Amino acid sequence: MKESKQRSILKAVSWRIIATSTTFILAYWVFKGSGCEDVLQKSSLVAGLELFLKLIIYYFHERLWLRISFGKMRRGFQADE
């Protein structure tokens, strides 16, 4: 019951699109509400930095959890057991 590295990468990228969009909207709302100048530029900077940093962290988090057997269930018997 293993996942390929490509699958982990695709999951990380799809999640980062959702999460970074949320971060951008939140940062935009906070900066706009505070009367800050260059709201769009600052929100984009926050979202961009968050995107790359958390993408890398999520990938390693996902790969670590693949090594942990807690909560994994097997389906029937496998031939090589």
VMD Tcl script that draws the C-alpha trace (Angstrom):
set ca {
  {0.00 0.00 0.00}
  {2.54 2.57 -1.14}
  {2.08 5.79 -3.03}
  {4.43 6.97 -5.72}
  {6.47 10.13 -5.25}
  {4.64 11.63 -8.24}
  {1.29 11.11 -6.47}
  {2.64 12.81 -3.34}
  {3.87 15.73 -5.44}
  {0.50 16.08 -7.22}
  {-1.35 16.01 -3.90}
  {1.02 18.63 -2.48}
  {0.58 20.92 -5.50}
  {-3.22 20.64 -5.55}
  {-3.41 21.35 -1.82}
  {-1.02 24.31 -2.11}
  {-3.23 25.91 -4.79}
  {-6.19 25.79 -2.41}
  {-4.23 26.83 0.68}
  {-2.28 29.64 -1.03}
  {-5.45 31.10 -2.49}
  {-6.89 31.15 1.01}
  {-3.75 32.82 2.37}
  {-3.83 35.46 -0.38}
  {-7.48 36.30 0.32}
  {-6.84 36.50 4.06}
  {-3.70 38.67 3.63}
  {-5.54 40.94 1.19}
  {-8.40 41.37 3.65}
  {-6.04 42.10 6.57}
  {-3.85 44.56 4.64}
  {-6.84 46.33 3.09}
  {-8.56 46.62 6.46}
  {-5.47 48.16 8.05}
  {-5.24 50.96 5.49}
  {-1.92 49.63 4.22}
  {-0.51 50.83 0.88}
  {0.28 48.34 -1.92}
  {-2.26 45.82 -0.62}
  {-2.12 43.65 -3.75}
  {1.69 43.60 -3.81}
  {2.01 42.72 -0.12}
  {-0.70 40.06 -0.30}
  {1.01 38.50 -3.32}
  {4.37 38.46 -1.52}
  {2.90 36.72 1.54}
  {1.07 34.15 -0.62}
  {4.12 33.52 -2.82}
  {6.48 32.90 0.08}
  {3.90 30.71 1.79}
  {3.38 28.71 -1.41}
  {6.96 27.56 -1.85}
  {7.84 27.05 1.79}
  {4.76 25.04 2.67}
  {4.89 23.01 -0.55}
  {8.28 21.68 0.46}
  {7.23 21.08 4.07}
  {4.05 19.25 2.99}
  {5.95 16.94 0.63}
  {8.28 15.75 3.39}
  {5.36 15.49 5.83}
  {3.49 13.29 3.35}
  {6.53 11.05 2.72}
  {7.08 10.66 6.48}
  {3.47 9.57 7.03}
  {3.87 6.90 4.36}
  {6.41 5.23 6.65}
  {4.03 5.17 9.62}
  {1.79 2.11 9.72}
  {-0.68 3.51 12.27}
  {-4.22 3.49 10.84}
  {-3.39 1.67 7.60}
  {-5.69 -1.19 6.71}
  {-4.93 -4.07 4.39}
  {-7.45 -5.46 1.92}
  {-7.46 -9.25 2.07}
  {-4.30 -11.26 1.66}
  {-1.48 -10.31 -0.63}
  {0.32 -12.94 -2.72}
  {3.80 -12.03 -1.52}
  {3.02 -12.41 2.20}
}
mol new
graphics top color blue
foreach p $ca { graphics top sphere $p radius 0.5 }
foreach p [lrange $ca 0 end-1] q [lrange $ca 1 end] { graphics top cylinder $p $q radius 0.2 }
display resetview
